[in-house]
Amino acid sequence: MNPATMTERMSDKQLDAYCQEWVAWSSTRKFYVQPGARNFLARMQPAKVKEPPNARNSPDMQFFNMAIWAMADMKEHESGWACFRVCYGNHDALLKQKIAELKISRGTYYNRTRAFARQALSLSRSLRAAAENMKNL
């Protein structure tokens, strides 16, 4: 699914699938950088991952990732980021705790998560368009 070329709005299921794809994509980015020096005891432990996970190297995901982390730093997106992080950060045990902490209902939690994701998707499209316009200068 290419969000940059989609003219219609994604359904909630499509948006969730796209965010899940981002989670998988994010977990593969650490394989681009060599790990830092490890101490002697750490080198004696067996490696946790033998083969790196295989996720496509998508420019759309790069812009979506950039948008998510840019919005995470914005004060006005603080509650949406908190909900998004719990939902897609695999912190299911924290779900009820975060809902109680924010003093919101479960429905509001999911609405904020989807709203944050939709705003990030919109921002990623804008970032991609800006990058393409800069190439043409």
RAGIDA-V626257 format. One record per residue. N is the residue number from 0. RES is the residue in one small letter. OMEGA is omega in whole degrees, -180 to 180 (* if undefined). Layout:
# RAGIDA-V626257
N/RES/OMEGA + N/RES/OMEGA
This chain:
# RAGIDA-V626257
0/m/-178 + 1/n/-177 + 2/p/-178 + 3/a/-178 + 4/t/-180 + 5/m/178 + 6/t/179 + 7/e/-179 + 8/r/178 + 9/m/173 + 10/s/179 + 11/d/179 + 12/k/178 + 13/q/179 + 14/l/178 + 15/d/179 + 16/a/179 + 17/y/178 + 18/c/176 + 19/q/176 + 20/e/177 + 21/w/178 + 22/v/179 + 23/a/179 + 24/w/-179 + 25/s/-177 + 26/s/-179 + 27/t/-175 + 28/r/-178 + 29/k/-179 + 30/f/176 + 31/y/-175 + 32/v/176 + 33/q/177 + 34/p/180 + 35/g/179 + 36/a/180 + 37/r/179 + 38/n/-174 + 39/f/-179 + 40/l/179 + 41/a/179 + 42/r/-180 + 43/m/180 + 44/q/177 + 45/p/180 + 46/a/-179 + 47/k/-178 + 48/v/180 + 49/k/179 + 50/e/178 + 51/p/176 + 52/p/-176 + 53/n/174 + 54/a/-178 + 55/r/179 + 56/n/-171 + 57/s/174 + 58/p/177 + 59/d/179 + 60/m/179 + 61/q/179 + 62/f/178 + 63/f/177 + 64/n/179 + 65/m/180 + 66/a/-180 + 67/i/-177 + 68/w/175 + 69/a/180 + 70/m/179 + 71/a/180 + 72/d/-178 + 73/m/-178 + 74/k/-177 + 75/e/179 + 76/h/-174 + 77/e/-178 + 78/s/177 + 79/g/178 + 80/w/179 + 81/a/179 + 82/c/180 + 83/f/-178 + 84/r/179 + 85/v/-177 + 86/c/-174 + 87/y/177 + 88/g/-180 + 89/n/177 + 90/h/-176 + 91/d/-180 + 92/a/-179 + 93/l/-174 + 94/l/-179 + 95/k/179 + 96/q/-179 + 97/k/177 + 98/i/179 + 99/a/-179 + 100/e/180 + 101/l/-179 + 102/k/179 + 103/i/177 + 104/s/179 + 105/r/178 + 106/g/178 + 107/t/178 + 108/y/-179 + 109/y/176 + 110/n/179 + 111/r/179 + 112/t/179 + 113/r/179 + 114/a/178 + 115/f/-180 + 116/a/179 + 117/r/178 + 118/q/178 + 119/a/178 + 120/l/178 + 121/s/179 + 122/l/180 + 123/s/177 + 124/r/178 + 125/s/178 + 126/l/180 + 127/r/179 + 128/a/179 + 129/a/179 + 130/a/179 + 131/e/177 + 132/n/180 + 133/m/177 + 134/k/-175 + 135/n/-179 + 136/l/*
